[in-house]
Amino acid sequence: MKRLIPALIALLLLAGCVEYDEELWINSDGSGKATLRIVHRSSYANADEVLRKASLPGITLTEQKISKVGPDVVYQISFTFKDVESFNNVNDQIGTADFWGKITINREPGGKIGFKRRIALGSQDSGDDLENLFSQQQVDHPVWKYKVHLPWKVLSANADEPSIDRASKTVSWEFDTRQLWNRDEYMTVEMEKGTPWIPMILVAVAVILLGFLAFWMIRISRRSHLLERIEHESEKKEE
């Protein structure tokens, strides 16, 4: 009974068939911003829950729009976050539709940087009869979409090649919830910090300026010695 009640609550929350679309920007210090669009089959909008999550430490709500479109409630939300931990702390859902998941960013051997995000749908127990029955009766299977803007050079990702834009340092994924039941799914990117061109340019300019300065100092010194010799020769002739 203790396990059944949370499972029923989770499935009731999931019964709305959540469609999820997210665009995420991550800065090199771990801060960033996100824009979400969530479509939930429901008879009422839960604005209080949005405001509650927006009041969490490290989270600042920048835009909120909630509208009713037929049988669906559409949430359009934008916010900034102080660090990755603050972003992860927003995920306190009790349902099995874990479209938020968890992000980790770690330094790897060889100076590489790894981005990893886990999402899930349903429990890890594929033999859960209640979940299996519910998933089989689902008529709609929404798609979860993710796009992340990264601060470093993208080397590789577990996304389709057309979904990797190395020039803009972005990677996109799409997950069909029909294929996601009773499993974890991961989004991974391997990155490296690019060459710090601006500091190198500044150093090069400084070296060139120092070179010119040394050149002119030498010329001035030689000219000074030449003037002294001319003056000395003139004094000799006068004597």
N, C-alpha and C positions, 0 to 999 in steps of 0.2 A: 504493500500500500504506500509506503514512503517513497518508493521509486515511481509508482504509477501516477501519483498526483502531479509531481513536477513534469513528467512526460506528457500528461494530458494538457497541462498549462502551456508547455512548449509547442505542442501541436496546434493548439487553438491559436497561439500567436502566429504560427507559421501558416495557418489555414488561409491567411490573406494572400498568399503567393507574392512574396516580396520581389519586386524588380529593383535592382540596385545599379547605379551609375555614379562612378566617383572619379574625380581628377585631383591628383595630389601633387603638391610641390614641396620638395625637401631641400633645405639649405645645408651648406657644409657644416654648420654648427648644430644640426639636428632640429632646428626650428622649421616652420613651414606654414602652409595653408592648404585648405582642402575645400572642394565644392562637391556637394552630394545631391543626387536626385533619387529619391526613394518613392516608389509607387506601391501602395499597400491596399489590398482589397479590404475595406473596412467601412462601417457606417458612420464613424466619427473620427475626428482628428485629435491626436494626442499632443497638443501644443505644450502642455505642462512638462512632458517628458523631454522635449527638445530644450526647453529652458533649463531644466534640471541638469542635463548634460553640459549645457553651455556655461553653467556656473561652476564646473569642476576646475580645480587648480590648473593653471597653464593653458586654459582654453578661452578664447575670446570670440564670441559670435559676431560676425560682420554682416550677415544677411539671413533673413528667414522669411520664407513664403510658403504658406500652406493653402492648398486649394482642393476642392472636391470636383472630380471629373467622373461623372457617372457613378459607378459603384466603387471607384478608387479614391483614395486620399493621396495627393501628390505633395511630397515634402521637398523643397528646394532650399538647401542650407549651405552657407559658406562660413568658415571660421579659420582662425589662425591658432597655432599651437606653439608652446614654448620649446618643447623638445619631443623626441619620439616617445618617451615614457608618458608624457601628458596625453599624446595621441592614443596610446595603447590603453590608458586608464579610462577612456570613454567607453570601452567595451566592457559593460557589466551586464550584458543581456543574459536572460535565463533560458531563452529559446534555443532551438537546435539550428536555426538559420544564422550561422555565424559568418555573415558577410563582412564584418569588420575585421575580425581576426586579430593578429598581432604582428608587429613589424620589429625586426632586429637588423641592426647595421653593425657589422664587425670588421675588424682588420684581419686580413688573412696572410698566410706566408707569402713572401715575395713582394710585400708592399701593396697587395691588392685589397680592395674593400668589397665586402659582400653585403648585398641587400636581400632580405628574406622576409616573406609574409605568408602566414598560414591562414587559410579560411576553411570552413567546414560546413556540411549540411547533414544533420542527423547525427546520431551517436556513432561510435566506432564499432558497435556491435551489430554486424550485418544480420544477426539472427533475431533482432528485436521484432517480434511479430506485430506490435502496434505500429511501429514506424513503417515496416514493410507494407502493411495494409494501407496506411495513409498515403505512402508514396505511389502505390499502384492506382489509387483512386484519384490522384491529382490529374486534373484536366489541363491546366495551364502550367507550363514550365518556363518561368521567366529566365532571362539572362542576366548574369552579374558582370558588369563591365568595370575595368580599372585602367587608369592611365597615370603613370608616375613620371614627374619631371625630376631628374637627378642632378646633383651638383658636380659630378665627376664624369670622366670619359667612360662610356659604356663599352666593355669588351665583349660580353656575351650575356644572354638571358634565355630562360626557358620559355620564350614566346616565339611565335612564328616570325620568320625573318622580316616580312613586310611590316610587322608591328613594332620593329626596333628601329628607331630613328636616331642614329648615332650623332648626326649633325646637331640636333636639338636636345640630345641626351634624354630622350623619352622612350618609354616602353609601355605597351598596351597588352591587356589580356581580356579574354571573354570566356565565361564559364556557363555552360548549359546546365541548369540545375537538375535536369533529367539524369545527367551522368554523374552528379555530385553526391548523391545520397550515400550515407554511411561511409564517408571517407574524408580525409584531409586533402586539401589541394594547396600547392605552394607556388608562389611567385618568387623567382630568384633572378638576381642580376649580379654580374661580376664587373667591378669598376676599378679604375686606377686614377690617381691624381695626375692631371696633365702637367706639362712643363710650365713653371711659373714665368710666363713671358714678360709680364710687366716688371717684376723685380730684376729680371735679367737685362731688360732694356734700360732700366734706370742705372744699373751697375755699369753697363756698356757706355752710357752717356757720361757717367761720372769719370770713367777711365779716360774717355776721349778728352773731356775738359781738363783733367789733370795732365794729360799729355800735352795739350796746347799750352797750359800754364807753365809746365816745365820747359817747353820749347822756347817760349817767350822770355822766361827767366834766364835761360842760357844765352839767348840773343842779347838781352839787355846787359847781362854780365860781360859778354865779349865786347859789346859796344863800349861799355864803361872802361874796360881795360884798354881798348883802342884809343879812346879819348885821353886816357891818362898817359899813354905812350906818346901820342901826338903832342900833348902839353909838355911832357918831359923833354922831347926833342926840341921843341920851340924854346924852352928855357935854356937848353944847352947852346943853341945857336945865338941867343941873346948874350950869353956870357962870352 
